[in-house]
Amino acid sequence: MDQILALLIAALPRALMLIASKIFTDTFFQKILTKIILSALNYAAALTTNTVDDQIVAEIERALNTPLQA
């Protein structure tokens, strides 16, 4: 019984690290991809002279930065 308990305690930090890395990685990549997309859209909108694309980019940015309602 002591060996099983020792084994479980030894495996606990690794399991917690795997869970934390999964959570932080998903959140991290989502934030990075959002910034890349918004930067590309703002750059593309700046290349034109009309304001329609600027408004569309502003709407996309607002939608991406708004938290989802549960």
Residue, then its C-alpha position, 0 to 999 in steps of 0.5 A: m500500500d505504501q508503494i502505491l501511495a508513494l508512486l501516486i505522490a511521485a506522479l502527481p507533479r508530472a500530471l499537474m504540469l501536463i494539465a497546466s501546460k495544456i491549459f496555458t498553451d491553448t490560451f497562449f496560442q489563441k492570444i498570439l493568433t488573435k494578435i497576428i490576425l488583427s495586425a494583418l487585417n490592420y495592415a491590409a486596411a491601411l493599404t486602401t483609401n476607403t473606410v469600409d474595410d477600416q470599419i470591418v476590421a474594427e468590428i472584427e477586433r471588437a468581436l475577438n476582444t469580447p469575452l464569450q457569454a456562457 
